[in-house]
Amino acid sequence: MSYNDRFIRACRKETLDRVPVWYMRQAGRYDPEYRKIKEKYSLLEICKQPELAAEVTMMPVRKLGVDAAILYSDIMNPVASIGIDFDIVANIGPVIANPIRNAADVERLKPIDVEGDLGHVLETIRILDRELEVPLITFAGAPFTIASYLIEGRPSKNYLRTKALMYSEPKVWHQLMDKLGDMVIAYLRAHMAAGGKAFQLFDSWVGALTPADFRTYVLPTIERIFAELSDLPQPKIYFPGVSSGELLPELNAVKADVIGLDWRVSIPEGRRRLNGNFAVQGNLDPTVLTAPMSTIEAHAAAIIDQGLEQPGFIFNLGHGLFPEASLEKLAELTSFIHTYSEQKIAARNGKETSHV
């Protein structure tokens, strides 16, 4: 089988024969084989075993036929290297033993040592670079989303402590953003050097901010991350998470190649708000996967039709897969996306040819 680079070409808005697809959280709890592995090992234990982490990364590529792999890891992994003690607790998420609450807590954060503390992640990437026949996407958590865990001490619905620090101690806030920005830059640069073919910056919870607050407290760091990594040839994706449609017009100076859209904004509207400056990725509501296959296909077809209106479209979900999703339906959906988009592109090209 030859190397499948459709995902990379879509990131660059190149002409394609079909739409590429991958799914956020595609290596995860919807897969019974993965659930058996999780009976033996925690997420963090899997991450520390490069051969096992590589195997879990490759499982959805084999089972679903997706056009890209995403590294099996967690957005919290690099924070251990800067001095944060945390655990991933079942049915809760990241729980921080030493949360950040003041200037002294920010001061004690140290620079990341990727090679020294996270060599297992880099080794996983090297294994996958040798084994995969599709591109490997690596990722990092964006500073606001990481900060929300570090400050709250665990996942939050209203980000009360996070916003309180942001509003009441802006100098401390920006120091934290700077340190987390440095962490992300070093971490992703090491990923690309180890063999990553693209990266995604996950800002899962930044949609909790108003556009004005995003512009003031978060966007400068996002712009800096992508600017400092702009020398890298690999495609760069920014996913501003759920409920982020109102933030899209703020992103036009970000030196990313692709913006991920959630399901609350349509593909055409997302492109309009982004001034057509980026390829786009998305944006099926993950809960649609609970529906009959005919309904799933109807939703997917509508998204593909919109995506094909302009170059640069990658099919994905508007957020991550959930444990109740069906492996069989996902495999069917992947096949449908490939077949349907191939037929649409071929028909369109046929019509164009007939006019020549």
Secondary structure as UniProt FT lines:
FT   HELIX           6..11
FT   TURN            12..13
FT   TURN            24..25
FT   TURN            29..30
FT   HELIX           32..40
FT   HELIX           43..47
FT   HELIX           50..64
FT   STRAND          69..70
FT   TURN            75..76
FT   HELIX           77..82
FT   STRAND          86..89
FT   TURN            90..92
FT   STRAND          93..96
FT   HELIX           103..107
FT   HELIX           114..117
FT   HELIX           119..131
FT   STRAND          136..141
FT   HELIX           143..152
FT   HELIX           160..168
FT   HELIX           170..194
FT   STRAND          198..202
FT   TURN            204..205
FT   HELIX           206..208
FT   HELIX           211..217
FT   HELIX           219..228
FT   TURN            229..231
FT   STRAND          236..239
FT   TURN            242..243
FT   HELIX           245..251
FT   TURN            252..253
FT   STRAND          258..260
FT   TURN            263..264
FT   HELIX           267..273
FT   TURN            274..276
FT   STRAND          279..284
FT   HELIX           286..290
FT   HELIX           293..307
FT   TURN            308..309
FT   STRAND          313..317
FT   TURN            323..324
FT   HELIX           327..354
//
